[in-house]
Each structure stands twice: as structure tokens, then as C-alpha cells.
Amino acid sequence: MSAAFPYVGYEYLRRALSLSAFAVQSPAQVRPVTRITHMGDCLAIPPERAPGEDLLEHVLFALKHEGVNLAILAEALPHISSSALVQALAISPNGIYLRKAAFLYESFVARLDYQPAIRSRVVPLFDSSQYVIGPARRDSRWRIDFNGLGTLNYCATVHRTPEIDALLTNDILGQAREFIDALPTDMLDRAIQWAYLSETQSSFAIERESPSPDKQQRFMQLLQQAHAGNDLDEAYLVALQNSTINNPYDKAASFRHEQNFLHNGLRGALGVSYLPPPPGLCEELMHELMDWSNHQAQAVPALVAAAIVSFGFVLLHPFMDGNGRISRFLVHHQLCRSGALGKGLLLPVSVAMKRNEIDYLAALESFSKPARQRWRVNWIDADHHDFAFTGHDAIYRYWDATPAVTFMLHMAKAALEKDLKEETRYLHCFDRVYKAIDERFDIRGSDLSRLVMMCLSQEGRLSNNHRKQFRYQVPEEALDAIEQQAQRALRDDVDA
């Protein structure tokens, strides 16, 4: 973007005050336009509407035209003169954006020497037409309803984009319940068994790990526990971490007390790809996240809450190992707590994530890449680094969860339509072919099952190698019949 056009609002504050907050995605910029309008990757502002150099003017402009960016406001408001804010309130005591600024000033900085006498309506901090909001908590002093997805100590922001609105309107979880309710009991049991197994294998595969049978079984049992709907607390999460780890030396006793990091395989400081918050801040924010999950998340669309809890957890990275698998478990935990999934149902979102790993990484890196730039890393030797956080803790307290929510909604949709429904269709075809062949030929059950599975997986064909493998157990006529029945079943399924 050309520097010839001056910035205003949030991006002006970020640059003028050298804030550590992340760059604004669609910054306000003075352009040769006649009205405020979105233009490409910026919000174009007519020169006569742009604030001057007064910081408070830029805060008020941003709140009015750019929404609420808590990360920037938490850093910028301490630079605002309290006397300037009081003077502006004396002139316009009922001003909506002045009241928002004053409310946040007192939340982030200090109480103002001013007694409000507000005679206008209560206003929400976040506009519900622009953001996904949480339950409102009223501040009677400024007549402001705080309706963020968290608290003023830790809050995620989700912009209500057309993409997110369309996916929420699609009611993915409602579709999943209708689909499951329509399945025969035997089919439902097998589909759910497949979902638990596939979810387990994919969650480990994302970590580039092939679990032992025992470890796989433990994780499947863990997924089943999601339906218990336990409150999140440190002891519960420690127990989850211990159940996913084999090495006793990696088992946690509490949230971490040292700095951890993610490594990308490169040597030296360049190998550090992400640093979560320092241990003390991590512990504080984990308690905020757990409290929100336990008491506020049920008032938010279930998949939005699941994305915030899952991604929020992995970005805080409270353990030295096992964070990724627990974060994906928390998707199911949150969906089950919401009551959105019954009958032991599990949406195999990790299967979809594994298939879309590039998008998964992009959603994580929308936060992790700029956060990495707020750390100074010195490489000491192969096993040691020196870490110094040079940013403001607001970057971890107030994060934009829009990419995480968008990704999670897409993965839930794919898990239902691409994975769960396709597996159910496969089971329907399998049952149909197996029954038709079993009625005509006397074939050992295990052999027939293998043949039908191989045939369906190869679009209704048995390879010459498979035919040779079974030539002494199954007559040629039966092999031909399996192909005919499989092709018919697949064709009918497509037509249906």
C-alpha cells in the first residue's frame, strides 16, 4: 500500500505510537474520494473527514468507522490525556463513541475524574451487525453493554463476514442431527465407530505421528468422554494431557512454568516459528479462557465457541507437549457441552483438517506469524535459546478469531458432507453388495467382506492381483458378481 496516502484511525495510532499491535487488515487511509467507502484493501477517507494529529480524534474516528480493536485501544488509550477526554465529555456527555472511549479508558488505564450524567440509551460496545457477540454485561456508569467474546482481560473478536454469516445460516450442526436421526440404529453405530477411529488417526497424523494400538484406544476413549460435558479447569486439562502422552517425562503436573516454542526445522533463531505468551501471562489467560468456556460460551453459536476454545488453547500453548491433540479434542468437548451433538455423535473435523492442512496452518499463522515478530530470540546452542518478549501483552489478550472461526465452520461442513455422509453411503453400498452375494454364494464372511471393501474402494473393480489372491477360495463367477453388484450399488448411489 502506498505511503503517499496518510493513515487515520487505528493504523495511524499503531504507527504514530509505535504500538506492538498487529497491522490493521483494512486500514483507514486518506484518499481522493467524496465519501467514506471501502476501496480494495483499505477504508478510503475523504481528506475533509480525516482527523488531524490529535490522538483522541483518531480513537473516536476509529470507534465510529472501524469498529472495536481492543488490542490497539489497550495500548493507545494510556497515551490519551485524561483531561482531554474529560473536556470532550463535558462538551458532549451523551456521545456514543466518547462513552465507549471513556469506558475502555477506565478499563485499561484509570478512573476518570468525571461524573457522567448520561441521558441517552444504553449502547453495546460491539455492533451485532459487524461482530459475533456474547452475552451483555452492563456498565451502569457509562451505560455501555460489554458484549465481547470474553472479558476485558481476555477477549476474542469475530467479524461477521458474509462468509461466516452464510455458514452459520447453513446450520451445519442442525443438518448433522437430522442426518443422524434418519439413520437405522445399526448404520448409526457403525458410522459413529468409524468417526471415532478416523478422528483419532487424523488427529495423530496432523502431528506426524502414528499411534500404537494402545495409544489409539486411549484417545478414542478420551473422545467419548467429551460427551460428559465436564467443566474445564487446570486439573482436567492436565489429566487430558497425561492421557495423550506416552513419555512419563513429558507428562505435565500443571500449566507450564517455562517458555515453550514451535520449531520449523531451521537452524538457530530462524527455527523458532511461534512463541506463545510467557508462563505467567499464559496461566492468567488460560483461566480466562476456561471460565469463558464454562459460563459464557453456551450463549454463542456452538461452532464459533468451539473454534475460540480450540484455537485459543493452542495459541496459549499451556503445556510443553500435547497441545495440538488437546486443542482438537476441545472442539468436540465444546460441541458436546453446547448440547448440539447427542447420541454419541462426533463430527470428524480432524479428518477434514488433515485433508486441508494448508488452510489449517494459514488460520494458525494469521496470529502466530505477527506474534513471532514481537519476540527477540537469541540462539545459544542446539538445545538452548534466549527469549525476550518485546511486545505488549494485549496482543495475546485480544485476538482476532475470525480466521479460526471461518476455518472451523468450513471443516465442520466438510466433516458432515464429505466424510460422515460419504462413509454412511459407503456402508449402505457395502451392506447391499454383501447381502446380494451372500444369498447366492457360500463364501467365508471375512473373505467376502475384504472383497467387497476392495471392490468398492476401486470404483467397482477387482484388480487382477486381488482375483489371483482369492482364486482358490472364491469362484470366478462370484468375483464377477461382486463387481456387478458393486457397480450397480455405486451407480444407484450417485443417481440417488
Buried (B, 14 or more C-beta within 10 A) or exposed (E): EEEEBBBBBBBBBBBBBEBBBBEBEBBBBBBEEEEBEEEEEBBBBBEEBBBEEEBBBBBBBBBBBBBBBBBBBBBBBEBBEBEEBEEBBEEEBBBBBBBBBBBBBBBBBEEBEBEBEBEEEBBBBBEEEEBBBBBBBEBEBBBBBBBBBBBBEBBBBBBBBEBBEEBBEEEBBEBBBEBBEEBEEEBBEBBBEBBBBBBBBBBBBBBEEEBEEEBBEBBBEBBBBBBEEBEBBBEEBBBBBBBBBEEEEBBBEEBBEEBBBBEEEEEEBEBBBBBBBBBEBBBBBBBBBBBBBBEBBBBBBBBBBBBBBBBBBBBBBBBBBBBBBBBBBBBBBBBBBBEBBEBBBBBBBBBBBBBBEEBBEEBBBBBBEBBBEBBEBEBEEEEEBEBEBEBBBBBBBBBBBBBBBBBBBBBBBBBBBBBBBEBBBBBBBBBBBBEBBEEEBEBEEEBBEBBBBBBBEEEBBBEEEBBEBBEEEBEEEBBEBBBBBBBBBBEEBEEE
